[in-house]
Amino acid sequence: MKDDYSSINTLHAGLLMLTSAGLYNHVMVIPHLLASSGRDAWFSSLLAAFPLLLLLFLLSYLMKRMEGTPLYVWVRERGGRIMAGGLSFLFALYLFLQIYITIKEMIHWTIFTYLTEVPNWVLNLFFLLAVGAALYGGLTTITITNIILLPVIILLGFFVATGNVPNKDYSLLFPLLENGVTPLLRGILYTMSGFSEIALLLLLLPYVKKRIHFTGLFLLSLSFIWLLLGPLTGAIAIFGPKEGSMLRFPAYEEWSIVSIGTILTHVDYLAINQWLSGALIRVSLLSYLLLSLFPAADKSIWRKRGLLFFLILFFLSSIPIPDTTFFVWQKRSLLFTFYLLLLLLFFLFILAVKGKKRA
């Protein structure tokens, strides 16, 4: 893994977050959002824009105070080594859980859709080898790979959205609040668990050449909302709120019914490109950020850490878990990681306001 300080620009950082959070919202958030909020899910996503805006102001403030300094160094200068190590460990826990959830979800989807007889560990091994190759090249390699894959992901997204227009009935989006405000509030929580990933830009700051301004954060957040609303409203308009809430992979099911007349049908294999590309970039990026949290003077230490990390990750993610069990655990994990991230941001805010740089 290479030292990539100041190696990417603001646009590159935004595109990396777009791919990573886009997969998270598409694949992992939407099923739980539909299950918890039903028809109100899309309205919850819109209302989540208000707490997201507050989060953007907080991130903008923290970015100004951190000035591109690595998290561990910045916290150590204001709170000491113990606090720096503690907060870095909690960030590492957050990142590890997100990586694990992404890999398991990718494996479950792969077995569910097109490789039904392949063992977990085989899928896991080949996927982690690809991630390891990206990590070996460093953040620049991950960024270049993302620049190549993201346009294809976006074009395929437009294709499935427009191809399903004849199958959509947007009257199914209404009426709202049939079951009161409780489903709506639950939906806002699940939505924010996905939107809050924009905070990971704090960990990317040392690798970005220029400071990320509030305008960039705002535009990126609008992209997050658009990426979630598209497949979410599509799932409700195609399948209805009841059937949509019972689907395990709503975004994939939208692919399964795409047809262009009677000539072009059964194109759901194209979803494989979207899902695997997004998973590769997401896991590679989050793994890079995790391994970069704790400074190391010797490159051999990086290699040993990376090897240990992949061995643990391979072992844990190769353990078979029934999909129903994993889905319930994933639901709890979404909220746990969201609350954990809020707690970490709170501590960083306290340090930014009251913490004084030590000599």
Secondary structure per residue as TSV (DSSP state, phi and psi in degrees):
chain	resnum	aa	ss	phi	psi
A	1	M	-	360.0	131.1
A	2	K	-	-94.6	156.5
A	3	D	-	-81.3	115.7
A	4	D	-	-117.2	31.2
A	5	Y	T	-58.2	133.6
A	6	S	T	54.7	44.0
A	7	S	-	-104.6	-13.6
A	8	I	B	-128.0	160.5
A	9	N	-	-99.6	-179.7
A	10	T	H	-61.6	-40.7
A	11	L	H	-61.8	-43.3
A	12	H	H	-59.9	-43.7
A	13	A	H	-61.9	-42.6
A	14	G	H	-64.0	-39.6
A	15	L	H	-68.4	-36.4
A	16	L	H	-63.1	-44.2
A	17	M	H	-67.0	-34.3
A	18	L	H	-62.8	-45.2
A	19	T	H	-67.2	-46.5
A	20	S	H	-65.1	-53.9
A	21	A	H	-70.4	-28.9
A	22	G	H	-61.8	-44.5
A	23	L	H	-64.3	-42.5
A	24	Y	I	-59.2	-46.4
A	25	N	I	-70.2	-42.2
A	26	H	I	-63.1	-49.6
A	27	V	I	-92.3	-43.3
A	28	M	I	-101.5	-33.2
A	29	V	I	-81.8	-43.8
A	30	I	H	-56.8	-45.9
A	31	P	H	-58.0	-41.5
A	32	H	H	-73.8	-32.6
A	33	L	H	-65.5	-44.2
A	34	L	H	-67.3	-40.2
A	35	A	H	-67.0	-32.4
A	36	S	H	-91.1	-28.9
A	37	S	H	-120.4	-14.7
A	38	G	G	59.2	-129.1
A	39	R	G	-64.0	-27.3
A	40	D	G	-76.6	-3.4
A	41	A	H	-58.1	-45.0
A	42	W	H	-67.4	-34.9
A	43	F	H	-69.3	-35.5
A	44	S	H	-59.8	-40.2
A	45	S	H	-64.0	-37.4
A	46	L	H	-68.2	-44.4
A	47	L	H	-66.7	-26.8
A	48	A	T	-65.4	-12.9
A	49	A	H	-61.9	-28.5
A	50	F	H	-71.8	-52.2
A	51	P	H	-64.2	-28.9
A	52	L	H	-64.0	-38.8
A	53	L	H	-63.2	-40.1
A	54	L	H	-62.6	-39.8
A	55	L	H	-63.3	-36.9
A	56	L	H	-63.9	-40.6
A	57	F	H	-62.5	-40.9
A	58	L	H	-64.1	-45.6
A	59	L	H	-63.2	-40.6
A	60	S	H	-61.6	-40.8
A	61	Y	H	-65.0	-45.6
A	62	L	H	-65.0	-37.6
A	63	M	H	-64.1	-37.6
A	64	K	H	-65.3	-39.9
A	65	R	H	-74.4	-34.3
A	66	M	H	-77.9	-30.1
A	67	E	T	52.2	38.9
A	68	G	T	79.5	7.3
A	69	T	-	-76.9	136.6
A	70	P	-	-55.2	145.3
A	71	L	H	-54.5	-50.1
A	72	Y	H	-58.9	-45.1
A	73	V	H	-65.9	-44.3
A	74	W	H	-63.1	-43.5
A	75	V	H	-69.5	-39.2
A	76	R	H	-62.5	-38.0
A	77	E	H	-67.0	-22.0
A	78	R	H	-112.9	-24.6
A	79	G	H	-127.9	-3.4
A	80	G	H	94.0	171.3
A	81	R	H	-67.2	-38.1
A	82	I	H	-63.6	-45.8
A	83	M	H	-66.3	-39.9
A	84	A	H	-62.1	-43.7
A	85	G	H	-66.2	-39.7
A	86	G	H	-65.1	-47.7
A	87	L	H	-67.2	-37.6
A	88	S	H	-65.0	-38.6
A	89	F	H	-63.0	-42.1
A	90	L	H	-67.2	-38.0
A	91	F	H	-64.0	-39.7
A	92	A	H	-63.5	-39.5
A	93	L	H	-62.1	-44.4
A	94	Y	H	-58.5	-49.0
A	95	L	H	-65.0	-41.0
A	96	F	H	-63.7	-42.2
A	97	L	H	-62.2	-40.9
A	98	Q	H	-66.2	-39.3
A	99	I	H	-65.0	-46.3
A	100	Y	H	-61.5	-46.2
A	101	I	H	-60.4	-42.1
A	102	T	H	-63.6	-45.7
A	103	I	H	-64.5	-46.5
A	104	K	H	-63.4	-40.4
A	105	E	H	-64.3	-40.9
A	106	M	H	-63.5	-42.1
A	107	I	H	-66.1	-45.0
A	108	H	H	-61.7	-42.4
A	109	W	H	-65.6	-41.2
A	110	T	H	-62.0	-45.2
A	111	I	H	-68.4	-35.7
A	112	F	H	-67.8	-31.0
A	113	T	H	-104.6	-51.4
A	114	Y	T	-140.5	-10.7
A	115	L	-	-126.4	65.0
A	116	T	T	-69.9	-22.1
A	117	E	T	-106.1	1.4
A	118	V	S	-85.1	131.8
A	119	P	-	-63.7	153.8
A	120	N	H	-53.4	-47.7
A	121	W	H	-66.5	-29.8
A	122	V	H	-68.2	-48.4
A	123	L	H	-59.2	-44.0
A	124	N	H	-62.4	-43.7
A	125	L	H	-61.1	-50.8
A	126	F	H	-66.6	-36.1
A	127	F	H	-67.1	-44.7
A	128	L	H	-68.2	-29.1
A	129	L	H	-64.1	-40.3
A	130	A	H	-65.7	-41.5
A	131	V	H	-63.2	-43.3
A	132	G	H	-61.1	-38.6
A	133	A	H	-64.2	-40.7
A	134	A	H	-65.5	-41.5
A	135	L	H	-65.8	-36.5
A	136	Y	H	-61.0	-36.0
A	137	G	H	-76.1	-17.2
A	138	G	-	91.6	-176.9
A	139	L	H	-63.9	-32.8
A	140	T	H	-62.5	-42.0
A	141	T	H	-64.1	-43.7
A	142	I	H	-61.6	-40.8
A	143	T	H	-65.9	-45.6
A	144	I	H	-63.1	-42.5
A	145	T	H	-59.7	-41.5
A	146	N	H	-64.7	-39.9
A	147	I	H	-62.3	-33.6
A	148	I	H	-74.9	-42.0
A	149	L	H	-82.8	-34.5
A	150	L	H	-60.7	-43.6
A	151	P	H	-57.6	-37.5
A	152	V	H	-66.4	-41.6
A	153	I	H	-60.5	-43.5
A	154	I	H	-67.4	-44.2
A	155	L	H	-61.5	-41.3
A	156	L	H	-66.0	-33.7
A	157	G	H	-63.9	-43.8
A	158	F	H	-64.1	-36.5
A	159	F	H	-63.2	-47.5
A	160	V	H	-69.4	-32.0
A	161	A	H	-69.2	-46.4
A	162	T	H	-75.7	-33.9
A	163	G	H	-66.3	-23.8
A	164	N	T	-96.2	3.9
A	165	V	G	-54.0	-44.2
A	166	P	G	-64.3	-20.1
A	167	N	G	-92.0	-1.8
A	168	K	-	-98.3	138.8
A	169	D	-	-127.1	95.7
A	170	Y	G	-72.2	-6.7
A	171	S	G	-67.5	-18.6
A	172	L	G	-71.8	-9.6
A	173	L	G	-74.5	-11.6
A	174	F	-	-127.6	156.6
A	175	P	S	-82.8	162.5
A	176	L	-	-99.8	162.6
A	177	L	-	57.1	36.4
A	178	E	T	-65.0	-30.6
A	179	N	T	-111.7	27.0
A	180	G	-	85.6	-167.4
A	181	V	S	-92.3	-13.1
A	182	T	H	-59.6	-48.9
A	183	P	H	-59.8	-34.6
A	184	L	H	-63.7	-44.7
A	185	L	H	-67.4	-39.0
A	186	R	H	-61.5	-39.7
A	187	G	H	-63.5	-37.0
A	188	I	H	-63.7	-39.4
A	189	L	H	-62.2	-48.6
A	190	Y	H	-65.5	-37.3
A	191	T	H	-63.6	-44.1
A	192	M	H	-67.6	-25.3
A	193	S	H	-62.6	-29.8
A	194	G	H	-85.7	-44.6
A	195	F	H	-63.8	-32.1
A	196	S	G	-66.7	-12.4
A	197	E	G	-63.0	-14.4
A	198	I	G	-60.3	-21.5
A	199	A	G	-65.9	-18.4
A	200	L	G	-66.7	-11.1
A	201	L	H	-61.1	-24.1
A	202	L	H	-60.9	-34.2
A	203	L	H	-79.6	-20.3
A	204	L	H	-86.8	-12.6
A	205	L	G	-52.1	-44.0
A	206	P	G	-63.5	-17.3
A	207	Y	G	-100.3	-0.7
A	208	V	B	-101.4	133.0
A	209	K	S	-66.2	-39.1
A	210	K	S	-121.3	161.0
A	211	R	-	-67.3	141.5
A	212	I	-	-85.4	120.2
A	213	H	-	-88.9	166.7
A	214	F	H	-60.7	-36.1
A	215	T	H	-59.3	-42.4
A	216	G	H	-64.0	-40.9
A	217	L	H	-62.1	-41.4
A	218	F	H	-65.3	-44.7
A	219	L	H	-65.3	-38.5
A	220	L	H	-65.5	-39.3
A	221	S	H	-65.5	-37.1
A	222	L	H	-62.0	-37.3
A	223	S	H	-65.1	-38.6
A	224	F	H	-60.0	-46.5
A	225	I	H	-62.3	-44.5
A	226	W	H	-63.4	-42.0
A	227	L	H	-65.4	-30.1
A	228	L	H	-83.3	-42.9
A	229	L	H	-65.7	-36.6
A	230	G	H	-56.6	-63.9
A	231	P	H	-69.1	-26.4
A	232	L	H	-69.2	-50.6
A	233	T	H	-66.2	-33.0
A	234	G	H	-62.9	-42.6
A	235	A	H	-63.4	-40.7
A	236	I	H	-70.4	-42.2
A	237	A	H	-69.9	-26.4
A	238	I	H	-89.5	-49.8
A	239	F	H	-100.8	-15.1
A	240	G	H	86.4	158.8
A	241	P	H	-65.9	-34.7
A	242	K	H	-74.1	-52.8
A	243	E	H	-65.7	-38.8
A	244	G	H	-60.4	-37.1
A	245	S	H	-71.8	-15.0
A	246	M	H	-97.1	-5.5
A	247	L	-	-79.6	137.2
A	248	R	S	-76.5	-38.9
A	249	F	-	-129.7	77.0
A	250	P	H	-57.4	-40.9
A	251	A	H	-63.1	-39.1
A	252	Y	H	-69.8	-38.0
A	253	E	H	-61.7	-28.4
A	254	E	H	-65.4	-34.2
A	255	W	H	-67.6	-34.9
A	256	S	H	-67.8	-18.0
A	257	I	T	-111.3	6.2
A	258	V	-	-66.7	135.1
A	259	S	E	-152.7	144.0
A	260	I	E	-110.3	93.2
A	261	G	T	64.6	-141.1
A	262	T	T	-106.7	2.2
A	263	I	T	-87.8	-45.6
A	264	L	E	-113.5	106.2
A	265	T	E	-137.6	170.7
A	266	H	-	53.1	55.0
A	267	V	-	-102.0	16.5
A	268	D	T	-65.4	-14.7
A	269	Y	T	-63.0	-22.8
A	270	L	H	-66.1	-23.4
A	271	A	H	-64.2	-24.5
A	272	I	H	-59.4	-41.5
A	273	N	H	-61.7	-46.0
A	274	Q	H	-59.7	-51.3
A	275	W	H	-68.8	-47.1
A	276	L	H	-69.8	-36.0
A	277	S	H	-64.7	-47.1
A	278	G	H	-63.4	-40.7
A	279	A	H	-66.1	-39.8
A	280	L	H	-61.7	-49.1
A	281	I	H	-65.2	-43.7
A	282	R	H	-62.7	-51.4
A	283	V	H	-66.6	-38.5
A	284	S	H	-63.6	-45.8
A	285	L	H	-65.0	-48.9
A	286	L	H	-65.9	-34.8
A	287	S	H	-66.5	-40.5
A	288	Y	H	-61.6	-45.4
A	289	L	H	-64.4	-38.8
A	290	L	H	-64.8	-47.9
A	291	L	H	-69.8	-19.2
A	292	S	T	-90.8	-4.7
A	293	L	S	-64.2	-39.1
A	294	F	S	-106.4	121.9
A	295	P	-	-66.3	148.7
A	296	A	-	-144.0	130.9
A	297	A	S	-78.2	-30.6
A	298	D	S	-105.6	134.3
A	299	K	H	-64.8	-27.3
A	300	S	H	-63.9	-30.4
A	301	I	H	-67.4	-39.1
A	302	W	H	-59.4	-44.8
A	303	R	H	-65.0	-41.1
A	304	K	H	-66.0	-42.4
A	305	R	H	-61.4	-45.4
A	306	G	H	-61.8	-42.5
A	307	L	H	-64.3	-44.9
A	308	L	H	-62.4	-42.3
A	309	F	H	-59.3	-46.4
A	310	F	H	-69.9	-34.1
A	311	L	H	-65.5	-44.1
A	312	I	H	-64.2	-45.1
A	313	L	H	-63.7	-42.5
A	314	F	H	-62.6	-44.3
A	315	F	H	-63.3	-48.9
A	316	L	H	-67.9	-43.0
A	317	S	H	-79.1	-9.3
A	318	S	H	-88.8	-11.3
A	319	I	S	-71.2	119.8
A	320	P	-	-65.9	134.9
A	321	I	-	-131.3	129.9
A	322	P	-	-55.0	140.1
A	323	D	H	-61.4	-36.9
A	324	T	H	-64.0	-39.8
A	325	T	H	-65.8	-44.8
A	326	F	H	-63.5	-38.0
A	327	F	H	-63.1	-41.7
A	328	V	H	-66.3	-44.4
A	329	W	H	-63.6	-39.5
A	330	Q	H	-62.5	-39.6
A	331	K	H	-58.7	-45.5
A	332	R	H	-68.2	-36.6
A	333	S	H	-66.3	-35.8
A	334	L	H	-57.5	-45.9
A	335	L	H	-72.7	-39.0
A	336	F	H	-61.2	-47.2
A	337	T	H	-65.5	-33.1
A	338	F	H	-65.2	-47.7
A	339	Y	H	-64.7	-37.8
A	340	L	H	-62.9	-42.6
A	341	L	H	-65.5	-40.3
A	342	L	H	-61.6	-41.0
A	343	L	H	-62.9	-42.7
A	344	L	H	-64.2	-41.6
A	345	L	H	-65.2	-34.8
A	346	F	H	-62.7	-46.1
A	347	F	H	-63.6	-40.2
A	348	L	H	-64.1	-37.7
A	349	F	H	-64.3	-43.4
A	350	I	H	-60.4	-43.3
A	351	L	H	-65.0	-38.6
A	352	A	H	-66.9	-35.3
A	353	V	H	-81.3	-46.6
A	354	K	H	-108.6	-23.6
A	355	G	-	-70.4	133.3
A	356	K	-	-108.5	139.0
A	357	K	-	-63.5	126.4
A	358	R	-	-82.8	153.3
A	359	A	-	-72.2	360.0
